[in-house]
Amino acid sequence: MARILTLVILAAVFVIGGFWYRYVTNTDSPYDEVGIELNSRMPGPVNKWGCEKLHATFGNVLPPYGCQSEADSRSWR
């Protein structure tokens, strides 16, 4: 039973992590709702890296939620 539970948890981590990675490295739009939610809930360094990747690709548009500057919601962190 513990093996099955471990496999289910690992599969969920890989699926969610894969979707998040695909979101931050995409070239279509930074405004995917599920991607924004996943990235905004990632731990600090992971979120920062994701925002940096998005900013490198989409630096000329408004940042998505989770990548906005604290002082100005219209600026990238």
C-alpha positions, 0 to 999 in steps of 0.5 A: 500500500505504501508503494502505491501511495508513493508512486501516486505522489511521485506521479502527481509531482512529475505531472504538476512540475512538468506543467509548471515547467512547460508554462514558464518556458512557453512562447505563447502567452504568460497569462495561462490561468493554471500556470499562473496559479502554479507559479505563484504557489511555488517556493521562493527560489522556484517562483523567482526562477520561473518569473525570470524565465517568463520575463526573459520571454515576455519582458514587454508585457504586464507581468502575471500574478506572482511575478509583479513588483511589490511596489508596482503591480505593473512592473516585473520583480 
